[in-house]
């Protein structure tokens, strides 16, 4: 058995077999090189072959040169790190002084620390330099971020899109009713009841809205609200956009997947992209909840909210659609047969 193992290693060495695992990109680039070589061998001109494979001439020769010298490793993405990187322009003494000042004033940022540095040591340094020093100290674990000191939290993790939801694409617009329906929720204080969670859904084109109120903003309630929206709108829901709240993950995301409704998640801190539903939220807040005087019971509140929803869609004029009601506007518009937003 040992002899067989030794023999295999010798054969691998003799034949230069590369056991390294490379990325998908490297194999795709090698496939393109092979296709170009095949086209050239069949008599195609270089320009025709490059156009057929859809790569530039300079790219082709760079890949070819790298593969000839390095094999598959030469087809991996090259590092974008500059050949010459900026070196620290401060001394170890300055860094230590900033470190001691930050330890003394752990909640201060670069602006205040730059002022205190000049006051204590009689030398002026830029705020940007102080900021770079603080960043270096954080990476080395010598100081803690203010967020961690105040709230016990580090920077929020970026969402990983590994299920049904997709990132919202810049420039996406509604082309017909039911596209990019905006869904959001807000906290409301109801007289005699206390705080509750109000969910809204608005069609950006027709301004049709659907409302529901719950005690908590959970993904289960969000999934329940989706069914309510599907029954409330007089048209099919073709796609939905939401913010990155946890209530629009898990069960809500699966509900969209099961209903085959594309779900798009907005970038952080971009309420302007959800402007229609934000405006609808304000209307419900001031025209319904602020004036609510009926029984403070959740079932009764929901019944009155549905009455308000009917008023909103069938009686209330909307400036954004020429002072028509959403129902009137939906009846009058010429629905486009196909959306090209994707």
Helices and strands as residue ranges (DSSP letters): H 2-14, H 24-41, H 46-53, H 57-70, G 71-75, H 92-104, H 110-121, H 127-139, H 146-151, E 166-167, E 181-190, E 194-202, E 209-214, H 219-232, E 239-242, G 246-248, H 250-258, E 262-265, G 271-274, H 275-287, G 289-291, H 298-314, G 319-321, H 326-332
